[in-house]
Amino acid sequence: MSQGNERQRPRIALGRSAPLLAILLLLLAGWFGWSAFEQWRQAGIGTRLEQARDQTVAELGKALGTQTAQFSRQLALEPVAAALARGDAAAAMAALRETWRGVDEAQVFDGGLSEAYADPGTFGYSRLALLELAMSEGAPVARVVRDGNGPRLGLAAPVQLQGRPAIVYVRQPLTRLSAAFDAAAVPDSAFLGVRQGGFTVLRKGAPALGNGADALARPVPGTGLRVVAELPDLDEGPLGLGAAAAATVAGVLLVIALLLAGGKRLRLPSLRKRVDAAEDDDGVTLSEALARESSGGAAVAAEEEAGAAEPAGVPAAPVQVAAGIFRAYDIRGVVGRELTPAVAALIGQAIGNQMQAQGLRDVVVGRDGRLSGPELAAGLIDGLRSAGCEVIDIGMAPTPVVYFAAYHLRAGSCVAVTGSHNPPDYNGFKIVIGGETLSGEAITDLYRRIAEGRLQTADAVGGLQQREVVADYVQRIADDVQLDRPLKVVADAGNGVAGAVVPQLLEAIGADVVPLYCDVDGSFPNHHPDPSEPHNLTDLVQMVQRLDADLGVAFDGDGDRLGVVTREGRLVFADRLLMLFAADVLMRNPGALVIYDVKCTGKLSDYILRNGGSPMMWKTGHSLIKGRMRETDAELAGEMSGHFFFKERWYGFDDGLYAAARLLEILAQRDEPPEAVFAELPDAVSTPELKVPVEEGSQHAQVARFVAAAQAEASPFAGARLSTIDGLRADFSDGWGLVRASNTTPVLVLRFEGDSEAALERIQDVFRTLLRQLLPDGTELGF
């Protein structure tokens, strides 16, 4: 063969098969092209929907601001102000209706709201909440209320009626809001709604999408409303290709088809490797383009370098991840500074890699009501999908509902995006993989995987579907728990996500429920959602007493902890609630193991034994307790913080809402009032949790020094039974004391109990003396 012939590229003639191949390629080009068009069209729908949502948020805020401002002006008008000053409420309201067109009703109530509280059910809890809000704000407020046989716009403002505190209430038609809502252009295939709590006030678009519409929700600041939006599931392109890649493939196929149809012969590159590097053919082939997109699942530009494209939300550039957010029981940090969507995506990818290593793919994702929840959940989901996980997004839901969904939907794994009881600027993740809640070293391993760059991207992006499970959760409990007699219960959610579920749950089991701060608001405007702190229960105590309710129940920010107050205003500590739960479970399961943490009362062990059970004390921490339950097959467990874990008749995870239902079930079986039932339980003189701040990161070392000193021969603890499973707990004949290191904050946690005030003071003094010897001078003990 001559040198000239050697350099010629071989040619392939397709002959009579060329037209058939051209038709096939044209069909494929049309398929890829149509897919690209559909994906671009759907992306355009998403953009228009987000614009409509943001426009609606702005217009609703403006409309409500206009109404409250006009309300103030109307009250200041001479006829209205003069009538109020002389105490003529009827004349004041007549003047208000005359000067303000469109007012359906105007009323004046005394500042004590005696008329409203005389029969709050008939008066309407939403109206009552509006009036209370006006009193607490000291300014006009507006909310959607149920009044006049349907939703209406209610406004309330505090006034002086002849020198006495009073409240003016005005009802207006909902058109004041619907006009702002109707102006938004919403694609027919999408959904847009205005929601207050769990009630959808206004809606347009595809109704079937409304159940999952909290995924794209945005709050209307200062109104209690949020605008919710949802898109239909996006269609994936052929082979998982994005729009740009599908269009590129369509173009390549079309060109080849036209060449074949025109009778051209295709030139194939020489199989002989060229010596001259300058003549190398580095163009991307069709198979390489397909490989890129199937592994990345996102649109890529026509780049020269080969490699998989990252799904949306997974950072391409290095992102600094703070080691300090990886805590003992969960991941938690300050939004914007330590937690961003990019960090959430890396955490999701690390979780997904850990799942894949165990042969798991399906994972449920839910979030609490914090304002940062939607964007962090979106980042987390992107990371999980990039690792190849199949994600089921249940939207906004309490953490126990996320746990429930993992069982109910047979996923086995879940991640709850929640800041729990932390301040509003915090958020985080509680993680379950294969039924096991991650804690300690398992959480640290996620950080190491990220820090060391050991994140694997799957060949194909995992799928995403949205499901609504709250109704199934409520039905599952109501099918098993029903009250023998109705109990009147005030439920305080502290504006946490439990408020979206607890009223309907307790009503479903037969309780008469008075909601308190059950509108989900991630800024927590009324009080912090932490029922373990007595000062957060002040409003609940007042409402229980004012309404003569049987009981008050409170929940933390994500609904996995329960607090209880009696009609007398007493806080029932969680260890005494655990006594009631233990006695009930042991009736059906004699000899069953009951686990409690080191902060619980010394009376609990004897009570469990007397009721035929087996007590076990264990370390504090919901992850650690759940792990111990799995190891020991315990039927019940509880923590002093308000976490309760029922395996009997439930799934073994901590669930404050379910615990409330079981508590009401027990109390409704008794003829005595709840406070009499609680009075029968063994009690002692005790302190709540006491916290001593120490230097950041030093708490464990300080406790280790305390343990060593307490175990010395000359120690004042010589006569006590010492337990060191979590810090040091010293049980004396007449009481006990505990010091342990917090796993979440730089504090020492202490608690004390005695059979008498004198015993309590003596035990405290033993701990106090040793702590003063070991801690730096000037440390404030606070007890």
RONU-832469 format. One record per residue (C-alpha): x, y, z. Coordinates in steps of 0.05 Angstrom, whole numbers. Example, Ala and Ser with C-alpha at 12.3 -4.5 7.8 and 13.67 -1.06 7.14 Angstrom:
REM residues 2
> 246, -90, 156
> 273, -21, 143
***
This chain:
REM residues 783
> 0, 0, 0
> 26, 68, -19
> 36, 123, 30
> -19, 163, -4
> -68, 107, 3
> -48, 95, 75
> -68, 166, 93
> -137, 161, 61
> -194, 152, 110
> -235, 89, 96
> -306, 100, 70
> -368, 60, 84
> -425, 59, 33
> -492, 40, 63
> -526, 28, -3
> -601, 14, -3
> -605, 12, 74
> -588, 87, 78
> -660, 112, 69
> -686, 66, 125
> -630, 87, 171
> -644, 160, 154
> -718, 151, 173
> -699, 118, 239
> -651, 174, 255
> -704, 226, 238
> -753, 193, 286
> -700, 192, 340
> -683, 264, 326
> -756, 282, 333
> -761, 244, 399
> -700, 279, 428
> -723, 346, 400
> -793, 340, 429
> -763, 321, 496
> -719, 383, 495
> -779, 427, 477
> -821, 397, 534
> -766, 406, 585
> -756, 479, 564
> -832, 489, 567
> -836, 459, 636
> -777, 501, 660
> -814, 562, 634
> -876, 541, 673
> -834, 537, 736
> -805, 606, 725
> -874, 636, 713
> -901, 601, 775
> -846, 628, 819
> -857, 697, 792
> -932, 691, 806
> -917, 666, 876
> -870, 723, 892
> -918, 773, 862
> -975, 745, 904
> -933, 749, 968
> -918, 822, 953
> -990, 839, 934
> -1020, 804, 995
> -972, 839, 1041
> -990, 905, 1009
> -1065, 891, 1013
> -1063, 872, 1086
> -1019, 930, 1103
> -1068, 977, 1068
> -1126, 948, 1107
> -1093, 953, 1176
> -1071, 1025, 1160
> -1141, 1043, 1139
> -1168, 1010, 1202
> -1125, 1057, 1243
> -1149, 1117, 1204
> -1222, 1097, 1212
> -1215, 1089, 1287
> -1185, 1158, 1291
> -1244, 1191, 1255
> -1281, 1239, 1300
> -1349, 1203, 1302
> -1317, 1136, 1319
> -1266, 1163, 1369
> -1318, 1206, 1404
> -1367, 1148, 1412
> -1311, 1104, 1440
> -1290, 1159, 1489
> -1360, 1165, 1518
> -1368, 1089, 1522
> -1421, 1082, 1468
> -1398, 1020, 1431
> -1460, 1014, 1388
> -1453, 1085, 1362
> -1379, 1075, 1349
> -1392, 1013, 1308
> -1449, 1046, 1270
> -1403, 1104, 1253
> -1348, 1056, 1232
> -1394, 1017, 1185
> -1420, 1082, 1156
> -1352, 1111, 1141
> -1318, 1047, 1118
> -1351, 1014, 1059
> -1347, 939, 1051
> -1348, 922, 1126
> -1392, 862, 1139
> -1392, 868, 1214
> -1361, 911, 1268
> -1361, 894, 1343
> -1330, 918, 1407
> -1308, 868, 1461
> -1283, 882, 1531
> -1208, 875, 1542
> -1218, 811, 1583
> -1255, 778, 1525
> -1305, 749, 1573
> -1357, 741, 1518
> -1309, 703, 1474
> -1285, 657, 1529
> -1355, 642, 1554
> -1364, 595, 1494
> -1300, 596, 1451
> -1323, 539, 1407
> -1384, 578, 1384
> -1347, 644, 1382
> -1293, 614, 1339
> -1221, 598, 1359
> -1192, 636, 1299
> -1230, 699, 1318
> -1208, 690, 1391
> -1136, 682, 1370
> -1141, 746, 1328
> -1168, 786, 1387
> -1113, 759, 1433
> -1061, 776, 1381
> -1086, 848, 1376
> -1082, 854, 1452
> -1011, 827, 1454
> -987, 869, 1394
> -1021, 933, 1418
> -1036, 951, 1346
> -1084, 933, 1290
> -1074, 863, 1262
> -1107, 824, 1205
> -1117, 750, 1196
> -1161, 702, 1158
> -1216, 678, 1206
> -1273, 629, 1202
> -1334, 674, 1211
> -1400, 681, 1176
> -1402, 609, 1153
> -1336, 613, 1117
> -1267, 645, 1113
> -1267, 720, 1120
> -1215, 775, 1130
> -1216, 795, 1203
> -1183, 857, 1233
> -1176, 873, 1306
> -1147, 933, 1344
> -1141, 950, 1418
> -1178, 1014, 1438
> -1201, 1050, 1501
> -1276, 1047, 1514
> -1290, 1104, 1563
> -1221, 1091, 1593
> -1227, 1015, 1596
> -1187, 967, 1552
> -1229, 940, 1494
> -1220, 910, 1425
> -1254, 929, 1360
> -1265, 872, 1312
> -1283, 883, 1239
> -1302, 829, 1189
> -1292, 840, 1115
> -1304, 796, 1054
> -1246, 755, 1029
> -1247, 795, 964
> -1198, 843, 998
> -1147, 787, 990
> -1174, 750, 930
> -1166, 811, 886
> -1091, 810, 899
> -1089, 735, 889
> -1130, 735, 825
> -1081, 782, 791
> -1028, 727, 790
> -1022, 689, 724
> -1015, 615, 741
> -1005, 561, 688
> -1063, 511, 687
> -1016, 452, 700
> -987, 484, 764
> -1018, 502, 831
> -1017, 566, 871
> -1052, 576, 937
> -1056, 620, 999
> -1053, 580, 1063
> -1060, 596, 1136
> -1037, 539, 1180
> -1065, 477, 1147
> -1125, 512, 1115
> -1122, 533, 1042
> -1156, 601, 1037
> -1150, 613, 962
> -1127, 568, 905
> -1120, 565, 830
> -1090, 518, 780
> -1088, 441, 786
> -1122, 422, 852
> -1089, 353, 854
> -1021, 386, 866
> -1045, 424, 928
> -1026, 371, 979
> -951, 378, 967
> -952, 452, 953
> -911, 472, 1015
> -847, 452, 978
> -844, 520, 944
> -880, 560, 998
> -862, 631, 1017
> -890, 667, 1079
> -926, 734, 1074
> -887, 770, 1129
> -925, 788, 1191
> -992, 759, 1169
> -994, 685, 1187
> -1006, 670, 1113
> -961, 636, 1064
> -965, 629, 989
> -957, 556, 968
> -939, 532, 899
> -928, 466, 864
> -907, 441, 796
> -925, 374, 764
> -870, 323, 764
> -819, 340, 710
> -811, 291, 653
> -740, 265, 646
> -711, 264, 577
> -689, 201, 540
> -632, 168, 577
> -640, 221, 631
> -615, 277, 586
> -629, 349, 602
> -660, 398, 552
> -595, 425, 523
> -563, 357, 514
> -627, 328, 484
> -629, 386, 434
> -556, 374, 417
> -568, 300, 405
> -629, 316, 363
> -588, 363, 320
> -532, 312, 310
> -582, 258, 291
> -618, 305, 243
> -553, 323, 207
> -533, 250, 199
> -603, 233, 174
> -600, 289, 122
> -532, 267, 98
> -557, 196, 89
> -620, 219, 54
> -578, 260, 7
> -536, 201, -14
> -472, 223, 21
> -421, 173, 44
> -399, 178, 116
> -326, 189, 130
> -301, 149, 190
> -238, 168, 227
> -176, 128, 215
> -166, 71, 263
> -92, 82, 259
> -67, 128, 314
> -38, 192, 286
> 32, 209, 305
> 21, 284, 299
> -14, 306, 363
> -36, 370, 329
> -82, 329, 284
> -115, 290, 341
> -192, 289, 339
> -215, 310, 409
> -287, 323, 390
> -342, 294, 435
> -375, 234, 403
> -449, 218, 408
> -436, 160, 456
> -393, 205, 500
> -448, 258, 502
> -499, 205, 522
> -452, 179, 576
> -443, 248, 604
> -516, 263, 611
> -538, 195, 636
> -488, 200, 693
> -503, 272, 712
> -576, 280, 695
> -570, 355, 681
> -560, 397, 619
> -488, 408, 599
> -456, 456, 552
> -415, 431, 493
> -350, 427, 532
> -285, 396, 509
> -272, 360, 574
> -308, 294, 589
> -342, 285, 657
> -410, 280, 691
> -451, 342, 703
> -474, 355, 774
> -549, 359, 788
> -577, 427, 809
> -558, 446, 879
> -495, 404, 885
> -437, 453, 887
> -385, 445, 832
> -334, 488, 868
> -306, 469, 937
> -352, 490, 994
> -326, 500, 1065
> -365, 456, 1114
> -359, 472, 1188
> -341, 411, 1230
> -379, 440, 1289
> -448, 430, 1258
> -440, 354, 1263
> -467, 343, 1333
> -477, 282, 1377
> -549, 268, 1356
> -558, 307, 1292
> -530, 361, 1246
> -546, 432, 1267
> -520, 502, 1252
> -535, 575, 1238
> -569, 586, 1171
> -530, 628, 1122
> -465, 623, 1162
> -457, 548, 1174
> -516, 519, 1135
> -529, 538, 1063
> -563, 501, 1006
> -494, 483, 979
> -474, 453, 1046
> -541, 417, 1050
> -527, 387, 981
> -460, 359, 1004
> -492, 331, 1067
> -546, 299, 1024
> -494, 268, 978
> -456, 241, 1038
> -520, 211, 1067
> -536, 181, 999
> -467, 150, 993
> -475, 119, 1062
> -542, 91, 1041
> -515, 63, 976
> -459, 29, 1015
> -513, -8, 1054
> -552, -26, 991
> -607, 26, 1006
> -637, 75, 957
> -706, 100, 980
> -707, 159, 1029
> -762, 204, 1055
> -748, 278, 1065
> -792, 326, 1106
> -781, 394, 1139
> -807, 434, 1196
> -837, 504, 1191
> -773, 545, 1194
> -765, 598, 1141
> -700, 567, 1115
> -732, 498, 1108
> -752, 499, 1034
> -683, 519, 1007
> -644, 472, 1053
> -691, 415, 1037
> -682, 429, 962
> -607, 427, 970
> -610, 363, 1011
> -654, 330, 959
> -606, 349, 902
> -549, 318, 941
> -588, 254, 955
> -609, 247, 882
> -538, 259, 857
> -518, 199, 899
> -571, 157, 863
> -624, 158, 918
> -698, 155, 903
> -727, 213, 943
> -798, 218, 970
> -812, 291, 991
> -869, 297, 1040
> -861, 373, 1047
> -874, 408, 1114
> -887, 358, 1169
> -868, 344, 1242
> -806, 301, 1251
> -847, 242, 1277
> -889, 244, 1214
> -824, 240, 1174
> -805, 179, 1215
> -875, 150, 1204
> -870, 161, 1129
> -805, 120, 1127
> -845, 61, 1154
> -910, 75, 1119
> -879, 84, 1050
> -830, 26, 1062
> -769, 70, 1051
> -733, 52, 1115
> -691, 116, 1113
> -709, 188, 1123
> -681, 257, 1136
> -719, 311, 1175
> -697, 382, 1160
> -708, 414, 1228
> -677, 460, 1279
> -719, 427, 1333
> -723, 475, 1393
> -664, 518, 1373
> -671, 593, 1357
> -704, 614, 1291
> -637, 626, 1256
> -617, 553, 1265
> -634, 492, 1224
> -607, 422, 1216
> -619, 349, 1198
> -641, 288, 1236
> -621, 226, 1198
> -646, 154, 1197
> -612, 102, 1152
> -641, 33, 1148
> -683, 44, 1210
> -624, 67, 1252
> -619, 139, 1276
> -549, 165, 1264
> -510, 192, 1323
> -440, 201, 1348
> -388, 169, 1304
> -438, 156, 1248
> -451, 231, 1241
> -377, 246, 1246
> -365, 198, 1188
> -410, 240, 1144
> -365, 300, 1158
> -302, 261, 1144
> -331, 236, 1078
> -344, 308, 1057
> -278, 336, 1083
> -237, 282, 1049
> -273, 289, 983
> -300, 218, 985
> -367, 236, 952
> -390, 191, 897
> -437, 214, 841
> -483, 160, 814
> -486, 142, 740
> -559, 163, 739
> -593, 216, 781
> -645, 188, 830
> -718, 202, 822
> -762, 250, 861
> -835, 244, 880
> -880, 282, 927
> -928, 249, 976
> -977, 273, 1028
> -977, 228, 1090
> -1007, 271, 1147
> -1077, 243, 1134
> -1049, 172, 1137
> -1012, 188, 1201
> -1074, 215, 1235
> -1117, 157, 1210
> -1066, 105, 1234
> -1067, 133, 1305
> -1143, 145, 1306
> -1155, 73, 1285
> -1118, 50, 1348
> -1130, 105, 1400
> -1199, 130, 1419
> -1219, 165, 1483
> -1270, 132, 1529
> -1295, 202, 1547
> -1282, 270, 1517
> -1227, 312, 1549
> -1219, 387, 1538
> -1147, 400, 1518
> -1109, 463, 1502
> -1054, 447, 1451
> -995, 496, 1447
> -950, 484, 1387
> -910, 548, 1398
> -919, 564, 1323
> -878, 501, 1308
> -896, 451, 1254
> -935, 407, 1304
> -990, 459, 1299
> -1006, 435, 1228
> -1024, 366, 1254
> -1040, 364, 1329
> -1110, 396, 1328
> -1136, 347, 1276
> -1101, 288, 1309
> -1129, 300, 1379
> -1198, 315, 1351
> -1195, 250, 1311
> -1185, 210, 1375
> -1244, 245, 1410
> -1215, 304, 1447
> -1244, 374, 1450
> -1184, 415, 1426
> -1168, 488, 1437
> -1110, 507, 1390
> -1059, 556, 1418
> -1004, 583, 1372
> -1018, 528, 1322
> -1006, 573, 1262
> -938, 551, 1234
> -891, 610, 1236
> -816, 599, 1232
> -801, 664, 1269
> -836, 637, 1332
> -869, 704, 1348
> -904, 684, 1413
> -855, 642, 1452
> -798, 593, 1438
> -823, 522, 1423
> -788, 486, 1479
> -835, 454, 1530
> -779, 435, 1577
> -771, 508, 1597
> -826, 528, 1646
> -828, 601, 1623
> -850, 578, 1554
> -913, 548, 1584
> -940, 611, 1617
> -992, 624, 1562
> -1013, 552, 1562
> -1025, 552, 1637
> -1066, 615, 1632
> -1109, 587, 1576
> -1121, 521, 1611
> -1144, 557, 1674
> -1185, 609, 1637
> -1222, 556, 1596
> -1226, 507, 1654
> -1195, 455, 1608
> -1176, 385, 1633
> -1104, 390, 1610
> -1054, 430, 1570
> -1004, 397, 1523
> -944, 432, 1490
> -896, 411, 1435
> -827, 432, 1413
> -810, 461, 1345
> -812, 395, 1306
> -863, 357, 1348
> -821, 301, 1376
> -825, 325, 1449
> -884, 333, 1495
> -897, 378, 1555
> -959, 375, 1600
> -991, 424, 1649
> -1051, 412, 1695
> -1112, 454, 1708
> -1077, 477, 1772
> -1020, 505, 1730
> -969, 452, 1750
> -918, 426, 1700
> -918, 350, 1699
> -847, 328, 1689
> -833, 277, 1635
> -807, 224, 1683
> -874, 223, 1720
> -911, 218, 1653
> -866, 158, 1638
> -894, 125, 1701
> -964, 129, 1673
> -942, 103, 1605
> -902, 46, 1638
> -961, 23, 1681
> -1006, 22, 1620
> -957, -16, 1575
> -939, -66, 1630
> -1012, -85, 1639
> -1010, -117, 1570
> -936, -135, 1570
> -915, -162, 1639
> -840, -161, 1650
> -827, -114, 1592
> -764, -72, 1592
> -773, 3, 1603
> -714, 49, 1589
> -704, 118, 1619
> -647, 168, 1617
> -601, 188, 1674
> -640, 252, 1688
> -704, 216, 1709
> -730, 211, 1780
> -704, 159, 1828
> -776, 138, 1841
> -784, 113, 1770
> -744, 49, 1778
> -785, 26, 1838
> -850, 44, 1804
> -833, 3, 1742
> -813, -57, 1786
> -878, -52, 1827
> -918, -54, 1762
> -882, -117, 1739
> -832, -87, 1692
> -757, -86, 1683
> -725, -16, 1690
> -661, 4, 1654
> -625, 71, 1661
> -587, 95, 1599
> -551, 154, 1568
> -588, 218, 1550
> -601, 230, 1475
> -658, 209, 1430
> -611, 173, 1382
> -577, 135, 1439
> -644, 116, 1471
> -671, 90, 1404
> -607, 51, 1393
> -613, 19, 1462
> -685, 1, 1449
> -665, -35, 1385
> -611, -73, 1422
> -655, -94, 1481
> -724, -100, 1447
> -754, -54, 1500
> -828, -37, 1494
> -823, 34, 1521
> -772, 89, 1535
> -771, 161, 1555
> -726, 220, 1570
> -732, 277, 1619
> -731, 325, 1560
> -800, 300, 1537
> -781, 248, 1485
> -824, 186, 1490
> -813, 122, 1450
> -869, 71, 1443
> -854, 5, 1411
> -918, -25, 1438
> -973, -8, 1386
> -926, 40, 1350
> -857, 41, 1316
> -807, 57, 1371
> -788, 127, 1349
> -797, 190, 1392
> -863, 222, 1378
> -892, 278, 1420
> -959, 278, 1383
> -970, 203, 1392
> -948, 208, 1464
> -1002, 261, 1475
> -1054, 215, 1445
> -1033, 157, 1490
> -1034, 203, 1551
> -1105, 226, 1536
> -1126, 153, 1525
> -1100, 135, 1595
> -1132, 195, 1629
> -1199, 184, 1594
> -1202, 114, 1622
> -1204, 143, 1693
> -1263, 177, 1726
> -1219, 224, 1766
> -1195, 290, 1737
> -1125, 287, 1708
> -1093, 325, 1766
> -1119, 271, 1814
> -1088, 217, 1770
> -1021, 254, 1771
> -1026, 264, 1846
> -1026, 188, 1856
> -957, 181, 1825
> -896, 179, 1871
> -864, 247, 1877
> -805, 281, 1909
> -775, 350, 1916
> -734, 362, 1853
> -704, 415, 1809
> -713, 424, 1734
> -652, 417, 1690
> -598, 465, 1713
> -544, 489, 1664
> -476, 515, 1682
> -440, 549, 1623
> -367, 529, 1613
> -314, 544, 1561
> -330, 520, 1491
> -311, 447, 1482
> -289, 437, 1555
> -353, 406, 1584
> -332, 334, 1575
> -263, 346, 1606
> -295, 381, 1665
> -342, 323, 1678
> -284, 273, 1673
> -248, 312, 1727
> -311, 313, 1770
> -320, 237, 1762
> -248, 224, 1782
> -254, 269, 1844
> -321, 238, 1865
> -292, 167, 1861
> -233, 184, 1906
> -231, 150, 1974
> -240, 214, 2015
> -297, 239, 1971
> -363, 261, 2002
> -395, 214, 1951
> -368, 153, 1987
> -436, 131, 2014
> -473, 139, 1947
> -485, 90, 1891
> -448, 120, 1832
> -466, 111, 1759
> -420, 137, 1704
> -456, 115, 1641
> -468, 189, 1624
> -431, 237, 1669
> -438, 221, 1743
> -503, 205, 1778
> -499, 195, 1853
> -559, 159, 1886
> -563, 169, 1961
> -613, 137, 2009
> -656, 200, 2008
> -645, 228, 1938
> -596, 236, 1881
> -557, 285, 1840
> -529, 286, 1769
> -476, 324, 1730
> -464, 309, 1657
> -436, 343, 1596
> -484, 369, 1544
> -471, 339, 1476
> -500, 399, 1440
> -478, 462, 1477
> -419, 482, 1522
> -455, 471, 1588
> -456, 423, 1647
> -526, 395, 1658
> -547, 382, 1730
> -609, 357, 1764
> -625, 341, 1837
> -679, 306, 1876
> -691, 293, 1949
> -744, 262, 1994
> -748, 329, 2030
> -724, 400, 2021
> -668, 386, 2071
> -645, 325, 2033
> -647, 363, 1968
> -605, 420, 1996
> -554, 372, 2026
> -544, 335, 1960
> -538, 400, 1921
> -486, 425, 1970
> -443, 362, 1959
> -443, 375, 1884
> -435, 450, 1893
> -374, 444, 1937
> -337, 397, 1889
> -355, 439, 1828
> -327, 502, 1859
> -262, 466, 1872
> -256, 443, 1799
> -286, 499, 1757
> -250, 565, 1744
> -260, 621, 1794
> -321, 663, 1780
> -362, 608, 1746
> -435, 621, 1762
> -467, 556, 1785
> -538, 582, 1790
> -560, 534, 1846
***
